[in-house]
Amino acid sequence: LTQKESISEPFIIRMTSIINAIRENAQTWQQSAKTIAEKLPLSQTRYIITGFGAQKANADEIRLKVMEVLGESATSFSLEEFTHGPSACFKSDLTVIILQTDERTLDKAVRISKGVVFSNVNLIVITDNVEADWPEIAHKISLPKVENALLYGQFPAMVAAQYLFYHLALQKGLNPDVNLEDRHPELGDIYAFFFPPGTH
């Protein structure tokens, strides 16, 4: 870390407890991810990931991982942006994923989720408020409550999402450990060109 010790040390101490929480919940997330992947139709090939604050940054990274592992289209929006335009794309081949660990926008996220299910999209909510009034039809992955979830909630959410896309890949008959290079060998050449040795 490049921050001075007075800033970095509390972060490292807090991250120790976050890592422990991730370890304690990993098996549950894996089972939830497997169950959800088995229920989603194989016809879904598009994804929109949305969240607020730190979860918007998470959504951006998860979007990239979806494209890398599944080779399918993914877009990310902030929770506010999500209500302006993307609904025109709501069709049965779309999965919407809401990342929610910020109490300030819990009510808004729940309301948005209820709007989403007017359509035929598949809805997944990854949240530390699984008991909130989410639509019954929504698939849910429960996260542990962590202190200062506005910041630290992004880490459990990211790991839970990784399990989800791992099992989605398996369900589609893909090998998530090779990023589609077994089906499209040219990807290896593309990655090698983009990232020469020692650059990534």
RABEL-V804747 format. One record per backbone hydrogen bond with DSSP energy under -0.5 kcal/mol. NH is the residue of the N-H (numbers start at 1). CO is the residue of the C=O. E is the energy in kcal/mol with one decimal. If there is no record, write none. Layout:
nh={NH;NH}
co={CO;CO}
e={E;E}
This chain:
nh={7;8;9;11;12;13;14;15;16;17;18;19;20;21;22;23;24;25;26;29;30;31;32;33;34;35;36;37;38;39;39;40;44;45;46;47;48;49;50;51;52;54;55;56;57;58;59;60;61;62;63;64;65;66;67;68;69;70;71;71;72;73;75;77;79;82;83;83;84;85;88;89;90;91;94;95;96;97;98;98;99;99;100;100;103;105;106;109;110;111;112;113;114;115;116;117;118;119;122;124;125;126;126;127;127;128;132;134;138;139;141;143;149;151;152;153;154;155;156;157;158;159;160;161;162;163;164;165;166;167;168;169;170;171;172;173;174;176;178;180;181;183;184;187;188;189;190;191;192;193;194;195;199}
co={4;4;5;7;8;9;10;11;12;13;14;15;16;17;18;19;20;21;22;25;26;27;28;29;30;31;32;33;34;35;36;36;41;93;93;73;95;75;97;77;99;150;52;53;53;54;55;56;57;58;59;60;61;62;63;64;65;66;66;67;66;45;47;49;51;78;79;80;81;83;85;86;87;89;91;46;122;48;96;124;50;97;98;126;101;102;103;105;106;107;108;109;110;111;112;113;115;116;94;96;139;98;124;125;141;100;129;132;135;123;125;127;146;148;148;149;151;152;152;153;154;155;156;157;158;159;160;161;162;163;164;165;166;167;168;170;169;174;175;175;178;180;180;184;185;185;186;187;188;189;190;191;196}
e={-1.9;-2.4;-2.5;-1.1;-2.5;-2.5;-2.4;-2.5;-1.3;-1.0;-1.7;-2.7;-1.8;-2.1;-2.3;-2.4;-2.3;-1.4;-1.3;-2.5;-2.4;-2.0;-2.6;-2.9;-2.2;-2.3;-2.5;-2.7;-1.9;-1.1;-0.6;-1.9;-1.7;-1.8;-2.2;-1.6;-2.3;-2.6;-2.7;-1.2;-0.5;-0.6;-1.9;-1.5;-1.1;-1.8;-2.3;-2.0;-1.8;-3.0;-2.3;-1.4;-1.9;-2.6;-1.9;-2.2;-2.7;-2.8;-0.7;-1.1;-0.6;-1.0;-2.2;-2.0;-1.4;-2.4;-0.6;-1.0;-2.4;-0.6;-2.3;-2.5;-1.6;-0.9;-2.0;-2.4;-3.2;-2.9;-0.5;-2.6;-2.8;-0.5;-0.6;-2.6;-0.6;-1.8;-1.1;-2.7;-2.6;-2.4;-2.7;-2.4;-1.8;-1.5;-2.3;-1.5;-1.5;-1.9;-2.5;-2.9;-3.1;-2.9;-0.5;-0.6;-2.1;-1.4;-2.1;-2.0;-1.4;-2.8;-2.7;-3.0;-0.6;-1.5;-2.6;-1.2;-1.0;-1.2;-0.7;-1.6;-2.0;-1.8;-2.5;-2.2;-2.0;-1.9;-1.7;-2.3;-2.0;-2.2;-2.1;-2.1;-1.9;-2.4;-1.5;-1.7;-3.0;-0.8;-1.5;-0.7;-2.0;-0.9;-2.5;-2.4;-1.3;-0.7;-2.1;-3.0;-2.2;-2.0;-2.8;-2.8;-2.0}
